[in-house]
Amino acid sequence: QSYPRARPVRTDERIVVVAQSVRENPRISTRHRAQQLNTSRTSLRRILHKDLGLFA
């Protein structure tokens, strides 16, 4: 039995949503922002670091 791969979370749409969220309020913690955007903290950190070049 084979299992399907997990859907990627780092889509272009998700990256734009995260970037907009950071622009609107850069002081929100990653934990709170992940909760707001309905994504995991790990996925959010990957987007912030790898795609947006931020250190979180």
N, C-alpha and C positions, 0 to 999 in steps of 0.2 A: 504494500500500500504506500503510495507516495502522497506527500502533503504539499499543497500549493504554497508557493513563496508568499511571504507577507507583503502586503501592498506598501510601496514606498511612501513615506510621509513627506519627504523633502521634495515636493513638487514645486513648480514655478509659482503656482497660485498660493501655496502655503508660505513660500518665502516672501512674496509680496505682502501677505497679511501680517506676517511677523515684522517685516520692515516698517510697515505703516504703524503698527502697534508701538514699536520702539520710538518712532518719530513723534507720535502723539504724547507718550509719557515714558521717557527713558529711565525714570526712577523706580519703576515697578520691578519687584524681584522676579527672578526666573520661575520660582515656584508659583507665584500668583499669576504671572503672565501665562504660564503653561495651562493653568486651571481656566483662565479666561478664554484662551484660544482652543480649549478642548484637545490638547495634545500632551504627550509625555514630556517630562522635564528633560530627558535625554535627547529627544528629537528636537526640542526647542534649542538646547545648547548646541547641538550639531549645526542647526540652521544659523544661529547667531555666530558661531565660530567659523565654520567652513564656507558658508554662503555669503554672510554679511561682513566677515572680517572683524567681528567684535570679540572681545574676550569676556566670557561670562563664566 
